[in-house]
Amino acid sequence: MRVVAALFGIIMLLPGLCSLGFMGVFLSGFFRGGSGGGVGGLIPLLWLVCFGISFCGILLLRFAFTGARKGGPSGGASGPVGGGASTGAPGS
């Protein structure tokens, strides 16, 4: 399951990487006096969507490599039950 999540996470990073590349090309032409292709506000919207997909890919990779943590301070079997009173018997 984690391998599949990691693969999908990597695939989901690709739109953001592609957007970064095109952003560099677009902005370099824009600052040199170009028109930016004439599509105006659609390019930043497309970048936003692609970066959102990549953010989901980062979250998926984080899940794949760290996993769902069970227990912890708020739940699970992370300490003695009942406020720490121990009877001294093994396993209690």
C-alpha positions in Angstrom: 0.0 0.0 0.0 2.8 2.4 0.9 4.6 1.7 -2.4 1.5 2.5 -4.4 0.9 5.7 -2.4 4.5 6.7 -3.0 4.2 6.1 -6.7 1.0 8.1 -6.9 2.6 10.9 -4.8 5.5 11.1 -7.3 3.1 11.2 -10.2 1.1 14.0 -8.5 4.3 16.1 -8.1 4.8 16.3 -11.9 2.2 19.0 -12.6 3.8 21.3 -10.1 7.3 20.7 -11.5 6.0 21.3 -15.0 4.3 24.5 -13.8 7.5 25.8 -12.2 9.3 25.3 -15.5 6.7 27.1 -17.6 6.4 29.8 -14.9 10.1 30.5 -15.4 9.7 30.7 -19.2 6.5 32.8 -19.0 7.8 35.3 -16.4 11.2 35.7 -18.2 9.3 36.6 -21.4 6.9 38.8 -19.5 9.6 40.8 -17.8 11.4 41.3 -21.1 8.4 43.1 -22.5 6.4 40.2 -23.9 2.6 40.0 -23.8 2.6 36.7 -21.9 0.8 34.8 -24.6 -2.5 36.8 -24.5 -4.4 34.5 -22.1 -4.2 36.8 -19.1 -5.7 35.4 -16.0 -5.9 31.7 -17.1 -2.2 31.0 -16.7 -2.1 31.9 -13.0 -5.3 29.8 -12.4 -3.7 26.9 -14.2 -0.6 27.2 -12.0 -2.8 27.3 -8.9 -4.5 24.1 -9.9 -1.2 22.4 -10.7 0.4 23.5 -7.4 -2.7 22.2 -5.5 -2.3 18.8 -7.2 1.4 18.8 -6.2 0.5 19.7 -2.6 -1.8 16.7 -2.5 1.1 14.6 -3.9 3.4 15.9 -1.1 0.7 14.9 1.5 0.5 11.5 -0.1 4.3 11.0 0.0 4.3 12.1 3.6 1.7 9.5 4.4 3.6 6.8 2.4 6.9 7.4 4.2 5.7 8.1 7.7 2.5 6.0 7.7 -0.6 6.5 9.8 0.6 6.7 13.3 -1.4 4.6 15.7 -1.6 5.4 19.4 0.3 8.3 20.7 -0.3 10.7 23.5 -4.1 10.9 23.0 -5.0 7.3 22.3 -3.8 3.8 21.8 -1.7 1.7 24.2 1.0 4.3 25.0 1.0 4.1 28.8 -0.5 2.6 31.9 -4.3 2.6 32.0 -5.9 4.2 35.0 -3.6 7.0 35.8 -0.4 5.0 36.3 -1.3 2.7 39.3 0.6 -0.5 38.8 0.0 -3.8 40.7 3.6 -5.0 40.1 2.4 -8.0 38.1 4.2 -8.6 34.8 2.3 -7.1 31.9 0.2 -4.6 33.9 
